[in-house]
Amino acid sequence: MFSFHMPEATVECDPRAGLENVGVSTFIHYNHTFQQTRLPEPSAMSDSDRSSNLSLSAVQSQEKFLRKHPILFRAKLVLLMLFGGVLFFGFLLFSLLLFLIVVALILSGKGLILLVHLLKVIWVLVFPIWGFLRIGWRMLTTRQPMPEGRWLRAGEAPALFARLDQMRAKMRGPKIDGVLLFPEMNAFAVSRPLGGFWFVPWRQRYIGMGVPLLQTLSEEEALAVVAHEYGHLSGHPSRFDAFVYRLRYRLIELWQSTNTWNDWPSRLLKRFLGWYIPRFDRSAFALCRASEYAADRASLELVGGQPAAEALMRVRVADAYIDQHFWRGVFSRVKQEADPADVHPWQQLPTIVRQNHDDDITTDLLRSAMQIETDTYDTHPALHDRLTALAFDTTPYQQRGQAIAPVADQTAAEAWFGDRLPEILGSFDQQWAEQNAEWWRRQHTLEQQQQARRNELEGKRSLSADEAWELLLLRINNDEVEDPDAEVRAFIDAHPGHPPSLLSWGRNNLNEQFDAALAAIHQAMRSSQQLAHEGALILADYFAGYDDSRSAVYRQMADRFAGAP
């Protein structure tokens, strides 16, 4: 016999009792989900879009000031940019000056002797000078990376490039040097200095479009999204506002990169950036948010109000629907398909979603998106506020339950790529298959083994309690049980005291039926050290965050029984 102390009671356990040979760790819980590896990010903004901590009242005050005194607001920003530029470039020039002095002294014979004598006197400054040189060189050689993805040639999608040329002419923007596809629900327009070095004045400009974006939005809707991003790049309607928008993005990006700066000169610059960039962010935030509304108006002017508004709504619905429902169906094919290369998810996305989507689900997704309020987390306003600014009537969607499908009747990819769609998207399917190949093969083998085990169990005339529980889990994990919780409760009623089912039911019901669930877990823990370990981990995680002392007791208990037979 062994004993351990729970927060509520001392429990005696017999390690010989129960389930040493039924595969407890494999068949313990019934809230099955498919493992997903390298799936698209649901968020449609990068970290650099995200603001530092700003209070809502401060943002509202800045927005009010911008509306009342637009010229004065921008004048203050100019002064703040000049102040930061003088200090930033002064630091850089100082580092370069030190570098040139050292090089000149080394190249001069007498200067080298003088340098040696000086180093004897000011040797304590050698390390700081070296640090300044390092940070100066780092700043000079830091390169903005090229966007990653599949570059499109004009001959592959002439219809797309024709629309982009029309957009550029209407918005009077700069030349587009390349179009990139990438596997995220997003779009971007980026201006990159030649070679990636920030001080090079010549720039190249690229448009990026996400594959799921093109596979769900219509041609006009996708163009509205691209026009929004291109508006930030082209400066439509204000080049100054677009410059501030891009500068804020780059400064926040620079600030994030300082996490790897460790030497003290770098920390000195990091301290300055940590002081300056949040202040610039607070001052520029209102203007950048106004730029988002201006970019939406650019979309409206290019394609019209209805497509611009529907693009905003469909992006929200499609993004959530694909993340929550589409990928589950894709990964469920591991039961039948031995090779993920036969799945082609990116090419089949529109067809699969059109066949399986439910209007009730998409209605709820859109309503949820419209209930989100604008905050200070990033410059993008909430969906409802953006639609209101476009003078779009949201009443049918919010009050009458009108749905918007996650995939348009004809997608932008179908309109722009035509017969070349499989070829263009084939590389993304291949990349997805390669990234998931190892997991897919393991899971397919496991699924086949489980099916064989199920056939074996169903072929038996009578089943033990452990075998009946195993068969129930196999049915649940195969999505054949409409109400798993009710089935598990019925199993427990038919097999009182069955430890794995008690532990599993308790785990899934701690929030709804705490006392009964806790008692069930404790009862299961009494049966074996292995289930004691599993149950203690469940309860340690459950109590973490609001009853840390209780969580710690269970964590110690789990550690005590870790690795138990």
N, C-alpha and C positions, 0 to 999 in steps of 0.2 A: 504493500500500500504506500501511496505517497500523498502528501497534502500540500496545498498552497493557500495563501490568504487573498481572498477577493476584497474589494472595498466594502462589500456588504456582509460577507460571511466567510467562515473557514469551511472549505469543501474537501471531503475525502475522495480520492480517486484511485481506482484499481487499474493499473496499466495493462493488465491481462484481459480486461473486459472490452468487448466491442469489436472494432473494425480494423484489425491490423492488415487485412488482405483484400479490401474492396476498393483500393485506389482512391482513398479519401481526398488526396490533394487534387486529383483530376476531376472528380465529380462531386464538388461540394456546393456550388452555387448555381442558381438558375437564371440570373439576369444576364444572359449571353449577349455579347456584342462582337461584331467582326473586328478583327485587328486590321488597322489601316496604317500603311507606312507611306511617308512622303506624300500626303494628300495636299491639295491646294490650301493655302491659307484662307480662312474665311474673311479676314479683315481686308478691306480695300484701301488701306493706307499704310504707308511705311512708318517706321519709328520716327523718322524725321518730320512727319506731318504732325506729330504729337507735341503738344505744348508742355512747358514746365507748369508747375502748379500755379494756377491763376484763380483768383476768386471771381465768382460770377458778378458781384457788385463792381469789381474793378473793371472787368470787361465791358459791362453795361455802361459804366461811366465813360470809358474810352470811346465806345461807339456813339454815345450821345455827343461827346466833344467833337468827334469826326463829322457828325451830321451838321452841327452848328457852325463849326469853324474848320472846314476842310483844308483851306490853305495853311492856316496856322498849325493844324495837326501835322501836315506833311513837312512844314518848316522845322518843327521840333524833331521829327524823325531825321531830317537832313543833318541837323546839328549833332544828334546822337551818333549817326553814322560817321560823320567827320571826326568826332572825338575818338570813337573806336578805331577808325582807320589810322589816325595819327599815332596812337599808342601802339597799335598792332604792327604797322609798318616801321615805326620807330624802333621797336624791338628787333625786327628783322634786319633793318639797316645797321643797327648797332652790332648784331652778330656778324654780318658781312664785313663791317669795318674791322672788327677784331681779326677776322680771318685774313683779310688783305694785309693787315699790319704784320701778322705772324709770317705770312708767305713772303712779304717783302724783306723782312729781317733774315729769313732763312736763305733767300737768294743772294743776299749781300754778305760778303765775307766779314766785314766789320760789323755789319748788323747782326750776324750770327753770334759774334763775340759779345756784342752789347746785349743780345737777347739772353745769353747764358748768365751774364752778370745781373741782368734785371730779374731773371727767374730766381736767383739766389736771394734777392731782396723781397720780391713779391710772390714767392713760391706758393703762398697760401691762396693766391688768386688763379693759379694755373688750372685747378680743377673747375672753378666757376667758368673761366674763359672757355675751356674745353666743352663744358656743358652748354654754354650759349652757342658755340659753333655747331654742336650736334643738333640742337633744336632748330637753329637757323637752316641747317642743311636739310633736316627733316621736312621743314615747312616748304622749302624750295622744291624738293623732289617728290612730295606727296602728289599722287596722281589720282584723278577721278576715274574710277574704273569704267570700262565699256559696259553698257547694258548687255545682259546675257539672254540668249534665246535663239530663235531661228530667224535669220534675216530673209526678208522677202525680196525677190527681184520683180521689177516692173512687169516683165513678161509673164510672171506667174499669176498676177492678179491685176490685169489692166483696168478693170472696172473700179477697183479700190483706189489705185493711183490716180485715176481720172477724178474721182470724188475728192481726194485729198488736194489735188491741184485747184479744183473749184473752191474748196474751203479756203485754201491759202490766198487765192485771189480776192475772195469776198472779204476776208478778215485782214487783208493787207499785211500778212505776216511774213517771216523769213522763209527761206528755202528749207525744205525737208530733205535731209541727206540720207535718211534710211528709215525703214519700217521693220519693226521687230515683233515677233510673236513669242509669247511666254505663257506658261500654264497656270495663270492665276486670274481670278475674277477682278480685273483691274485694267487701267489704261494709264499711260503717262506720256508726257512730252518733256524731253530733257535737252538742255543746251550744254554741250561738253566742249571744253577748250581743246584745241588741236594737240594731240599727244597726251591729253589728260592733265597737263600742268596748268594750274590755276592762273598763272601770270601771263599765259599766252593769249593775246587778244583775239586771234582767229578762232572761231567756234564752229562746231558741227551740231546739227539739231536732228533729233530722232523722235519718232513716234512709236510708242509701244502699245500693243493691244493684246489682251489676254485671250487665250483660246476659249475658255468658258464664256467670256463676254461675247465673242463672235458667234458662238454656238447656241446662244440663247436670245440675244437681242436681234431685232430687225435691222435692216440696212440703215434706215433713218435714225433709229435709236442708237445704234453703235456710232454713227457719225456725230450724233449729239454729244455722246460721251467724249469722243476724240476732240470735238470742237471745244468742249469745256477745258480739257487739258492744254490744247493748243492756245487757248486764250491766255493762260498763264504764261506761256512761252512768247507769244507774239506781242503782248502788251495791249491787247484789245479789251477795253477802250483806252486804258492808261498805261503807258510804258513805265512810268515811275512806279505805279502800284505793282506792276508785274515784276519790276526789279526788286522791290522790297520783298515781295512774296518769295522770289527765288533766293534772295540773300538770307532771309530768315531760315529757309530750309537748309541752306548750306551751313549756316552758323550752328544750328542745332545738330546737324550731322558732325561738324567739327567738334563740338562739345562732347558728343557721345564717344568720339574717337580718343579723347583724352584719358579714358579709363586705363589705357596701357602706358601712360606716361609716368615714369617712376623717378628719374633723376631730378635733383632739386631745381635746376633751371626750368625743366619742363613743368614741374609742379608750380613754379612761380607763374609761368604763362597760363597754366591750367587754372590757377586761382583767379587770375585776371579774367579769363574767359568765363569762369563760374560766376563772377560778379557782373560782367558786362552782358553776356548773352541773355540771362533771364530778364534783365532790365530792357534790353532791346526787344525781347519777345513780348513783354508786357506792353511796350509802346506800339509795336507793330501788329499785335494780334488783331485789333479791331480792323485795321486796314486790310490784313490778309483775309479776314472773314468777309469783308466787303468785296474782296477780289473773288471769293467763291461765288457770291451772288452775281457779280459781273460776268464771270465765266459761264454761269447758267444762262444769263441773258444772251451771251454769244451763241450758245446752243440754240436758244429760241429763235434768234435772228437767222440762223443758218437753216434749220429744219422745220421750225414752227413749234408752237406751244405744246400741242398734243404729243408728238414724238419725244420732245425734250422731257415732258413730265412722265410719260410712260417709260422712258429709259431709266429715270431715277427709281420708279417703282419696281420695274422688272428686275433691275440689278439687285435690289434688296431681296425680292422674292426668290429669284433664281439662285443667288448666293446661298441663302439659307436652305432652300430645297435641295440643292445639289449636295451640300455638306451633310444634311440630315437624312436624306432619303436615297439619292442617286447612288452614292458610293456604297451604301449598304447592299443595294441590289447587285452592283458590280462585284463586290467581294463575295457575295453569296454564290457566285458562279464557280468558286473554288471547289465546290462539291462535284461538279461535272467536268470542268476543264482542268486538264493536267498541266497546261502550259499557259501562262498569262499572256503570251504573245498572240493567242487566239481570241482575246477578249476585245481589244480595240475600243477602250472606253471613250476616248476623246472623239473619235469619229462617230460613235453610236450615241453620244449624249443626247442630241435632240430627239432621235427616234425613241429611245428608252423612256425619256421624261414625258414625251407626248403620249405614249401608250399607258403610262402608269400614274400620272399625276392626278391628284384629287383636288377639286375646286375648294372643298372645305379647308384643306390644309393650306393652300395658297392664300385663301381669304384670311385665315388666322395669322399667317406669316406677315401679310401686308398690314393688317390691323396692329399687330405688335410693333412693326417698324414705325408706323405712324404715331404710336403712343410715346415713343422715345422723345425726350425733350432736349433741346440744344444745351450743351454744357461748354465747359472750357477745356475739355480734353484735347480737342484738336480744332483746327480752323473751320472744318466742314460743319455747316449748320445741320440740324436734324431734318429728316425727310419732310415732315409736315411743314416746316418753315420754308424749305426750298420750294415746295409745291405752291405754297401760298404766295411766295414772291413771284412765281411764274403766272399768278392769277388763275391757277388750275383748281377746279371744283373737286374737292376730295369727298364730298358728301356721299356719293354712290358707293364709295369704297369703305368709308368708315361707318356709315349708318345703315346702308341697304345691303351690305354684304356682297357687293360686286367683286368678282375675282379678276386677277390678271394672271394669265398663264405664265409659268416659269420659262417657257420657250415660245418664241413668236411663230406665226404660221410659216413664214420663210425667214430663216436666219441670215444674218449678215455674211456668215461664212458661206452659206449656200449661194447667196447672191453674188458675192465677190470672187469666190474661188471656183464655183461651178464644177466641172468634171475633174479639176485638179485637187479637189478637196481631200481625197484619200492620200494623195501624194504629199500634200502640204502638211497634213496632220499626222501622217504616218510616223514621222520622227518623234512626235510627242507620245504616241502609243508605244513605240519601241523603247523610249526612255522610261516610261511608266513600267513596262514589262520588266526591264532590266532591274529597276529599283525594287520591285516587289517579287522578283523571281525566287529568291531563297525562301522567304516566308511562304510564298504561294506553294512551292513544292512540299514544304513541311506540312502545311495545313491540308493540302490535297491528300497526302498520305494519311494524315490523322483522320480526315473525313471518311476515307475509304475504310480505315480500320474500324471507325465507329459504326459505319453502315454494316460492316461484316458482323460486328458485335451485336448490333440491333437485330439483324437477321437471326443470329444464334439465339438471342433471348426470346424473340417472338416465336421461334420454333419449339420452345420448351412448353411442356404441358402445364408445369407449375413453376412459380418463381419464388425465391426467398425474398425477404424484405429488402435486402441490399440489391438484389437483381431487379426487383420491381422499381426501386428508386433510380437505379442506373438507367432503366428503360424510359422512365418518365423524363429524366434529364435529357436524354437523347431526343425525345419528342419535342421538348421545350426548345432545345437549342436548334432544332430544325424548323422552328416557327409553326408548329402544328397545333399548339395549344392556345386557345383564345384567351383564357384567363389563367396564367401560370400560378398566380398566388392562390387562387381557389383550388386548383388541382393539387398543389403541394399541401394545402390545409387538409384536403380530403385524404391525401396519402397519410398524413400524420394521424388523422382520426382512425384510419384503418390499421396503422402500424404504430401504436402508442409507444413513445420512448425511443424511436429510431433516431440515433444521434445526428447523422449527417443532415437529415431532412429538418430536424429541429434547428440546427445551426444555420442552415440556409434560409429557412423561413424567418428566423430571428434577425438575421442580417438585413433582410429586405424589408423588415417591418419596424425597425427601431424608431423611425420618425412617426409612424402612424399609431402603433400600439406598443409604446415603450415598455411598460411593465411586463406584458406578456412576452414580448420579444426578448427582453433581457433575461427573463426566467428560462426561456427556451434555449438561449445561448449557454447559460450557466448549466442547464441540465445536460446539454451536449458536451460541455467541457469536462464533466465528471467522468465521461466514458473512457477517455484515453489521453495520453500526453500530447499526441498529435493534434487532436481536436481542441485540447486546452491551449495549445500554441495558436491555432487558427482563430479560436474565439477571442483570445486575449488581444490579438492583432486587430480584429474587427472592432472591439470595444475601445482600444487605445486610439484608433483613428476616429471613432465616433465622438469621443469626449474631447479630443484635441481642439483647442481654441476657446472653449468656454468652461471647461472643468479640467484644467491642465494637471492638477494634482491627481485626480482620478485616472486621467490618461496615463500619467507616469507610472502609476501602480500596475496598470494593465500592460504597459510596455515592458516593465521589469519582469512581469509574469511571462510574457511572450518570449523574452530573451532566455528566461530560465528553461523553458521547454523547447527552445529552438533545436532542431536536429533530432528531436525525439523519434524513436522508431514507431 
